[in-house]
Amino acid sequence: MASILTTAASRASASAPVVASACARRLAAGRAAAGAVRPLTAGGVVVDHYTDGWNIGDISEFTRPGKYQIQTFNKISEKGLGKFPKDLYEIKPTEWEANNAHAILLRSHKLQEDEIDVTVRAIARCGAGTNNVPVARLTEMGIPVFNTPGANANAVKELVLCGLLLGSRRVVDGINHMKELGEKGLARERVEKDKAMFGG
């Protein structure tokens, strides 16, 4: 084992000057080549291209604050849209092909991923459910989805009461019955008698 280590050491010491001289030759050749290369500023080539020759006089046009663009799907209540200050927000109708919208408002529209531009920062569902919005995919994209569960609470209560009255008094059945009697010419003489059929 000792003889193997001695042999390896002697070979390494013998090859060291050769390796060192080869590195020295490459370093010297590199320095000579660097001195022969034409500087980048010679011949009209400008290195400082970030400032030299650039017209930045109109930079204020690109940094001027503007309005947020909101694209709407379906018909959104004007009363609700009026909550957005007109000096900060610009509402775009459904038929407008938005390519720089910052937010999307929708009701029952089935939103597709290709309808969501890269500039969109938030999506609001004007209602309770979000089953027409790809929430999982938007979560991956970092776009929050909001809903407004209490926005149509009054309308829902009115429809529930209406349904209770229609069902308890069989209002629809009574209307259809009177239509049939009218077609037979019996509505006038049967209206008082038959109304008992639809009592609560």
Summary of the structure (lengths in Angstrom):
residues: 200
radius of gyration: 40.2
end to end distance: 110.5
largest distance: 130.4
contacts: 403
relative contact order: 0.06
helix: 50%
strand: 10%
